[in-house]
Amino acid sequence: MNLINDKTPVRDLNVGQLLDVIQQVLLPKEQPIHKDYSDKKYAFGLKGIREEFNVSHATAQKYKDGILKEAITQYGRKIIVDVEMARELFARSGRGV
């Protein structure tokens, strides 16, 4: 059995071994495209904003597009609200208690 190490000439590798080496050494490790939702509290959709701030649908839409904009991540129709950041932005806006 041939072991591949730093001294192995490239000419001694077969295609499969070469691809393995390229994947392990040259290609960057893939990062997950989703956020880790385990350590923070999130609200989802306009319903989440309505429930979190006890406001109407129209007001939730205004908040989403205005004062809470920085706390919101949107993928297509999916709306994800970082509740902690949203509360901070809400308080800074002067509307919070």
Residue pairs with C-beta under 8 A, 6 or more apart in sequence:
2 8
2 12
4 13
4 17
4 21
10 18
13 21
35 73
35 80
40 82
40 83
40 84
41 83
41 84
42 48
42 80
42 81
42 82
42 83
43 49
43 51
43 52
43 80
43 81
43 83
43 86
44 78
44 79
44 80
44 81
45 78
45 79
46 57
46 60
46 61
46 64
46 79
47 60
48 79
48 81
49 55
49 60
49 63
49 64
49 68
49 79
49 81
49 86
50 56
50 57
50 59
50 60
52 81
52 83
52 86
52 87
53 59
53 60
53 63
53 90
55 63
63 90
64 72
64 79
64 81
67 89
67 90
67 93
67 95
68 81
68 86
68 89
68 90
70 85
70 89
71 81
71 82
71 83
71 85
71 86
71 88
71 89
72 79
72 80
72 81
72 82
72 86
73 79
73 80
73 82
74 80
87 96
90 96
91 97
